């Protein structure tokens, strides 16, 4: 059984997709078989892999048409051990159709249970909402990672999510766990970033990953040309941070330690 990890944030622009893509790549270069699914209608994952054309088939078929097998929807990052399913839910009409066609909130979980058994990890890039796509992700996931930018508005959105998390557990997925809060876009030269980071650790302790994702030019450069920062410059501080995050996940939850990233 793969371990399924959802990335969730009620606020956009916090590095959610960037973190999902780079953690997926970090696991893949460590020898794991990884599937990344873009459930966000913004469809940012395709840009992270340098794909300009919109996907004709993707998460819409994954969620609504079981006659189309997962193998026909996925694409592969060449030689990396990483597959991905792109979002093709790019209009309000598609979202309305999706809401009408999905009978319950277990559509994604059923597909993964049936067709994703060859993977070690499934990563889900969830939309910044509490709609049907986000709830499908939370119902399918074993763990959720909460990216948090070092600013007050992001903390307010985190508080809203944490307040609703227990209800979500009770109503949709009692086995769902918060893997951790991931501090992103951190600039140690800014006093406000240092202050917020310190407050998070003092308040939430082990709920916050010890790994912090820095505000690094290599991450922005890699994203701009359609690569993960790991394939762009594996020796950069951005790549090192995501590889460290993969190791922290492996250590924290005991994911097949014999294949841990070296």
C-alpha positions as CSV (number, residue, x, y, z in Angstrom):
1,X,0.0,0.0,0.0
2,X,1.4,3.4,-0.9
3,X,1.5,6.2,1.7
4,X,-0.7,9.0,0.5
5,X,0.3,12.6,1.4
6,X,-1.9,15.6,0.6
7,X,-0.6,19.2,0.5
8,X,-3.2,21.6,1.7
9,X,-3.4,25.3,2.4
10,X,-6.4,27.6,2.7
11,X,-4.2,30.4,1.3
12,X,-2.6,30.5,-2.2
13,X,0.9,31.5,-2.9
14,X,2.6,29.7,0.0
15,X,4.7,27.3,-2.0
16,X,2.2,24.4,-1.9
17,X,2.7,23.1,-5.5
18,X,6.4,23.8,-5.4
19,X,6.7,21.8,-2.3
20,X,4.6,18.9,-3.6
21,X,6.6,18.7,-6.8
22,X,10.0,18.9,-5.1
23,X,9.1,16.4,-2.3
24,X,7.9,14.1,-5.0
25,X,11.2,14.4,-6.8
26,X,13.2,14.0,-3.6
27,X,11.5,10.7,-2.9
28,X,12.0,9.6,-6.5
29,X,15.7,10.3,-6.6
30,X,15.9,8.3,-3.3
31,X,14.7,5.2,-5.1
32,X,11.0,5.4,-4.4
33,X,8.2,5.0,-6.9
34,X,6.1,8.2,-6.7
35,X,2.8,9.3,-8.2
36,X,1.9,13.0,-8.0
37,X,-1.7,14.0,-8.7
38,X,-2.7,17.6,-9.4
39,X,-6.1,18.2,-8.0
40,X,-5.9,22.0,-8.1
41,X,-7.9,23.6,-11.0
42,X,-5.1,26.1,-11.4
43,X,-3.1,23.2,-12.8
44,X,0.3,24.5,-11.7
45,X,2.0,21.1,-11.7
46,X,2.3,21.0,-15.5
47,X,4.3,24.3,-15.5
48,X,6.6,22.7,-12.9
49,X,7.4,20.0,-15.5
50,X,7.8,22.5,-18.4
51,X,4.5,21.4,-20.1
52,X,2.8,24.3,-21.9
53,X,-0.2,22.6,-23.4
54,X,-3.3,21.9,-21.3
55,X,-3.9,18.3,-20.6
56,X,-6.7,16.7,-22.5
57,X,-7.1,13.9,-20.0
58,X,-6.2,14.0,-16.3
59,X,-7.8,14.3,-12.9
60,X,-11.3,14.9,-14.4
61,X,-11.3,11.4,-15.8
62,X,-9.5,10.0,-12.8
63,X,-12.4,11.1,-10.6
64,X,-15.3,10.5,-12.9
65,X,-14.6,7.8,-15.4
66,X,-13.3,4.5,-14.0
67,X,-13.3,3.0,-17.5
68,X,-10.1,5.1,-18.2
69,X,-7.3,3.3,-16.3
70,X,-4.7,5.3,-14.3
71,X,-1.9,4.1,-16.6
72,X,-3.6,6.0,-19.5
73,X,-3.8,9.2,-17.5
74,X,-0.3,9.4,-16.0
75,X,2.8,10.9,-17.5
76,X,6.4,10.2,-16.5
77,X,9.4,12.4,-15.5
78,X,12.0,10.6,-17.7
79,X,14.4,8.4,-15.7
80,X,13.3,9.8,-12.4
81,X,10.8,7.2,-11.0
82,X,8.2,9.8,-10.8
83,X,4.8,9.7,-12.6
84,X,2.2,12.5,-12.5
85,X,-1.5,13.1,-13.4
86,X,-2.2,16.6,-14.5
87,X,-5.2,18.7,-13.7
88,X,-7.7,19.3,-16.6
89,X,-10.4,20.8,-14.4
90,X,-9.7,24.3,-15.7
91,X,-13.1,25.9,-15.9
92,X,-16.0,26.5,-13.6
93,X,-18.1,24.3,-15.9
94,X,-15.7,21.4,-15.4
95,X,-15.9,22.0,-11.6
96,X,-19.7,22.0,-11.7
97,X,-19.7,18.8,-13.9
98,X,-17.3,17.2,-11.4
99,X,-19.5,18.0,-8.4
100,X,-22.5,16.5,-10.3
101,X,-20.7,13.3,-11.4
102,X,-18.9,12.4,-8.2
103,X,-21.3,10.4,-6.1
104,X,-19.4,10.7,-2.8
105,X,-16.1,11.8,-1.4
106,X,-14.3,8.4,-1.9
107,X,-13.9,8.5,-5.7
108,X,-10.2,9.3,-5.5
109,X,-9.6,6.8,-2.6
110,X,-11.2,4.0,-4.6
111,X,-9.1,4.7,-7.7
112,X,-5.9,4.8,-5.6
113,X,-6.8,1.6,-3.7
114,X,-7.4,-0.2,-7.0
115,X,-4.7,1.2,-9.3
116,X,-1.8,2.8,-7.3
117,X,-0.5,-0.3,-5.5
118,X,2.8,-0.2,-7.4
119,X,3.8,3.1,-5.8
120,X,5.5,3.8,-2.5
121,X,4.1,7.3,-2.3
122,X,1.2,9.2,-3.7
123,X,1.3,13.0,-3.3
124,X,-1.8,15.1,-3.8
125,X,-1.7,18.8,-4.7
126,X,-5.0,20.0,-3.3
127,X,-6.8,23.2,-4.2
128,X,-6.9,26.0,-1.6
129,X,-10.5,25.4,-0.7
130,X,-12.9,23.1,1.1
131,X,-14.7,22.0,-2.0
132,X,-15.2,18.5,-3.4
133,X,-11.7,18.2,-4.8
134,X,-10.0,19.1,-1.5
135,X,-12.4,16.8,0.4
136,X,-11.6,13.9,-2.0
137,X,-7.9,14.5,-1.3
138,X,-8.4,14.5,2.4
139,X,-10.5,11.4,2.3
140,X,-7.9,9.6,0.3
141,X,-4.8,10.8,2.3
142,X,-3.0,9.2,5.2
143,X,-1.1,12.4,6.0
144,X,-1.4,16.1,5.2
145,X,1.4,18.6,5.0
146,X,0.5,22.2,5.6
147,X,2.8,24.7,3.9
148,X,3.0,28.0,5.8
149,X,4.6,31.2,4.5
150,X,6.2,33.3,7.2
151,X,3.5,36.0,7.4
152,X,0.5,36.8,9.6
153,X,-2.1,36.2,6.9
154,X,-0.8,32.6,6.3
155,X,-1.0,31.9,10.1
156,X,-4.6,33.0,10.1
157,X,-5.4,30.6,7.3
158,X,-3.6,27.9,9.2
159,X,-5.7,28.5,12.3
160,X,-8.9,28.2,10.2
161,X,-7.7,24.9,8.9
162,X,-6.7,23.5,12.3
163,X,-10.1,24.5,13.7
164,X,-11.9,22.5,11.0
165,X,-9.4,19.6,10.9
166,X,-11.0,17.6,13.7
167,X,-14.4,17.9,12.1
168,X,-12.9,16.7,8.8
169,X,-11.4,13.7,10.6
170,X,-14.7,12.8,12.3
171,X,-16.8,13.1,9.2
172,X,-14.5,12.0,6.3
173,X,-11.3,10.3,7.4
174,X,-10.6,9.3,11.0
175,X,-7.2,7.9,10.1
176,X,-5.9,11.2,8.6
177,X,-2.9,12.7,10.4
178,X,-1.1,16.0,10.1
179,X,2.4,15.1,9.0
180,X,3.6,18.6,9.9
181,X,3.5,22.3,9.2
182,X,6.1,23.2,6.6
183,X,7.6,26.7,6.9
184,X,8.2,28.1,3.4
185,X,9.8,31.1,1.7
186,X,11.9,31.8,4.8
187,X,14.3,34.7,4.7
188,X,16.4,34.7,7.8
189,X,17.5,38.2,7.2
190,X,13.9,39.4,7.9
191,X,13.1,39.9,11.6
192,X,9.4,39.2,11.0
193,X,10.3,35.8,9.5
194,X,12.5,34.9,12.4
195,X,9.8,36.0,14.9
196,X,7.0,34.0,13.2
197,X,9.2,30.9,12.9
198,X,10.1,31.1,16.5
199,X,6.5,31.5,17.6
200,X,5.4,28.5,15.5
201,X,8.0,26.2,17.2
202,X,7.3,27.6,20.6
203,X,3.5,27.1,20.2
204,X,3.2,23.9,18.1
205,X,6.5,22.1,18.9
206,X,6.8,18.8,17.0
207,X,3.9,19.7,14.7
208,X,6.2,21.9,12.8
209,X,8.8,20.2,10.6
210,X,12.4,21.0,11.6
211,X,13.1,21.4,7.9
212,X,12.5,25.0,6.7
213,X,12.2,25.8,3.0
214,X,14.2,28.9,2.3
215,X,13.5,31.8,0.0
216,X,16.0,30.8,-2.6
217,X,16.7,32.0,-6.1
218,X,17.3,28.5,-7.4
219,X,13.8,27.5,-6.5
220,X,12.3,30.4,-8.4
221,X,14.7,29.8,-11.4
222,X,13.8,26.1,-11.6
223,X,10.1,26.9,-11.5
224,X,10.4,29.5,-14.2
225,X,12.0,27.0,-16.6
226,X,9.8,24.1,-15.7
227,X,12.0,21.9,-13.5
228,X,12.2,20.8,-9.9
229,X,15.0,22.5,-8.0
230,X,16.5,19.1,-7.5
231,X,17.0,18.4,-11.2
232,X,17.9,22.0,-11.8
233,X,20.7,22.2,-9.1
234,X,20.9,19.4,-6.7
235,X,23.6,21.2,-4.7
236,X,21.6,24.4,-4.1
237,X,20.1,25.3,-0.7
238,X,16.6,24.8,-2.1
239,X,17.3,21.3,-3.3
240,X,19.1,20.4,0.0
241,X,16.0,21.6,1.9
242,X,13.6,19.4,0.0
243,X,15.9,16.4,0.3
244,X,16.1,17.0,4.0
245,X,12.3,17.2,4.2
246,X,12.1,13.8,2.5
247,X,14.5,12.4,5.0
248,X,12.5,13.9,7.9
249,X,9.4,12.3,6.6
250,X,11.1,8.9,6.3
251,X,12.5,9.2,9.8
252,X,9.3,10.6,11.4
253,X,6.9,7.9,10.0
254,X,9.3,5.0,9.3
255,X,8.6,4.8,5.6
256,X,10.6,1.8,4.3
257,X,13.9,3.0,5.9
258,X,15.9,0.5,3.9
259,X,15.3,2.8,0.9
260,X,15.8,6.1,2.7
261,X,17.3,8.9,0.7
262,X,21.1,8.9,1.2
